[in-house]
């Protein structure tokens, strides 16, 4: 089942993520997809706010690949933009995250070779022009 929303600003995109994260209890995986500039990092900032981490600390970890932020639950933020679908995410230890006291958000999730999580929330962000974005939220269980 999917939910499709339209946001009209970066703040609204963050608010959608914040509301989602408020219900997290630990162990959640959020897989984000969308073109450059679609709002993936803004969505992760909203997750941070909903997890009571410092949203202003969240930036795109393109060169670091993985950053963690302390909050009510630890937010692990991975950015796979620089990976080329060669299974390098295994070396990052993503399959060991998020753990019961954490949440894992993965930008450029389409670059994952073999996700090992039983359940994941997918977020697709699409430009609609200007500051508008279509945010498609869905939950999946691998076959």
NULO-986518 format. One line per field, with one value per residue (C-alpha): residue number from 1; x, y, z negated. Coordinates in nm, 2 decimals, always signed. Each point is the difference from the previous one (the first is absolute). Layout:
BEGIN
seq: NUM,...
X: X,...
Y: Y,...
Z: Z,...
***
This chain:
BEGIN
seq: 1,2,3,4,5,6,7,8,9,10,11,12,13,14,15,16,17,18,19,20,21,22,23,24,25,26,27,28,29,30,31,32,33,34,35,36,37,38,39,40,41,42,43,44,45,46,47,48,49,50,51,52,53,54,55,56,57,58,59,60,61,62,63,64,65,66,67,68,69,70,71,72,73,74,75,76,77,78,79,80,81,82,83,84,85,86,87,88,89,90,91,92,93,94,95,96,97,98,99,100,101,102,103,104,105,106,107,108,109,110,111,112,113,114,115,116,117,118,119,120,121,122,123,124,125,126,127,128,129,130,131,132,133,134,135,136,137,138,139,140,141,142,143
X: +0.00,+0.13,-0.07,+0.06,+0.04,+0.09,+0.22,+0.04,+0.32,+0.31,-0.16,-0.31,+0.22,+0.18,-0.33,-0.12,+0.32,-0.03,-0.35,+0.11,+0.29,-0.20,-0.16,+0.34,+0.09,+0.34,+0.11,-0.16,+0.16,-0.09,+0.12,+0.00,+0.01,-0.03,+0.21,+0.26,-0.16,-0.33,+0.00,+0.15,+0.23,-0.28,-0.21,+0.28,+0.01,-0.37,+0.07,+0.26,-0.25,-0.25,+0.26,+0.10,+0.35,+0.14,-0.14,+0.25,+0.28,-0.13,+0.17,+0.05,+0.28,+0.11,+0.37,-0.04,-0.26,-0.14,-0.07,-0.19,-0.20,-0.10,-0.36,-0.29,+0.13,+0.33,-0.05,+0.25,+0.02,+0.16,+0.05,+0.08,+0.03,+0.37,-0.05,-0.05,-0.21,+0.30,-0.10,+0.22,-0.28,+0.08,+0.34,-0.19,-0.17,-0.35,-0.14,+0.09,-0.20,-0.22,-0.01,-0.28,+0.09,+0.04,-0.15,+0.18,-0.06,+0.16,+0.02,+0.04,-0.14,-0.04,+0.38,-0.04,+0.09,-0.18,-0.19,-0.01,-0.27,-0.32,-0.21,+0.08,-0.19,+0.06,-0.01,+0.01,+0.04,-0.08,+0.03,-0.33,+0.14,+0.11,+0.00,-0.27,+0.08,-0.20,+0.08,-0.10,+0.02,-0.03,+0.09,+0.15,+0.10,+0.25,-0.11
Y: +0.00,+0.34,+0.35,+0.29,+0.36,+0.33,+0.24,+0.36,+0.09,-0.16,+0.06,-0.20,-0.29,+0.00,+0.01,-0.32,-0.18,+0.14,-0.14,-0.34,-0.01,+0.08,-0.35,-0.18,-0.23,-0.12,-0.24,+0.20,+0.02,+0.29,-0.04,+0.34,+0.04,+0.30,+0.21,+0.25,+0.28,-0.18,+0.04,-0.32,+0.18,+0.23,-0.31,-0.14,+0.34,-0.05,-0.36,+0.15,+0.25,-0.28,-0.21,+0.30,+0.03,+0.33,+0.05,+0.28,-0.25,-0.21,+0.06,-0.22,-0.24,-0.05,-0.02,-0.16,-0.26,-0.06,+0.24,-0.06,+0.25,-0.06,+0.06,-0.20,-0.26,+0.01,+0.11,-0.17,+0.20,-0.17,+0.16,-0.25,+0.26,-0.08,-0.37,-0.16,-0.31,-0.22,-0.13,+0.26,+0.07,-0.34,+0.15,+0.28,-0.25,+0.13,-0.35,+0.02,+0.32,+0.15,-0.22,+0.01,+0.36,+0.15,+0.10,-0.03,+0.25,-0.09,+0.26,-0.14,-0.33,-0.12,-0.07,-0.27,-0.33,-0.24,+0.17,-0.23,+0.16,-0.18,+0.32,+0.34,+0.32,+0.14,+0.37,+0.13,+0.38,+0.16,+0.36,+0.15,+0.34,+0.28,-0.11,-0.26,-0.37,-0.32,-0.22,-0.37,-0.20,-0.38,-0.29,-0.32,-0.34,-0.18,-0.32
Z: +0.00,+0.09,-0.11,+0.24,-0.12,+0.16,-0.20,+0.10,-0.19,-0.15,-0.34,+0.10,+0.12,-0.33,-0.19,+0.19,-0.12,-0.35,-0.04,+0.14,-0.24,-0.31,+0.03,+0.02,-0.29,+0.13,+0.28,+0.28,+0.34,+0.24,+0.36,+0.19,+0.37,+0.23,+0.24,-0.12,-0.19,-0.05,-0.38,-0.13,-0.25,-0.11,-0.06,-0.22,-0.19,-0.08,-0.12,-0.23,-0.14,-0.06,-0.18,-0.21,+0.16,+0.11,+0.35,+0.08,-0.04,+0.30,+0.33,+0.29,-0.10,+0.36,-0.08,-0.35,+0.12,-0.35,-0.29,-0.32,-0.21,-0.36,-0.10,-0.15,+0.24,+0.19,+0.36,+0.23,+0.33,+0.30,+0.34,+0.28,+0.28,+0.05,+0.00,+0.34,-0.09,-0.06,-0.34,-0.18,-0.25,-0.16,-0.10,-0.18,-0.22,+0.09,-0.04,-0.37,-0.04,-0.13,-0.31,-0.25,-0.12,+0.34,+0.33,+0.33,+0.28,+0.34,+0.27,+0.36,-0.12,+0.35,-0.01,-0.26,+0.14,-0.24,-0.28,-0.30,-0.21,-0.05,+0.03,+0.14,+0.07,+0.34,+0.07,+0.36,+0.04,+0.33,+0.13,+0.11,+0.08,-0.23,-0.36,+0.05,-0.05,+0.03,-0.30,+0.04,-0.32,+0.01,-0.22,+0.14,-0.11,+0.21,+0.17
***
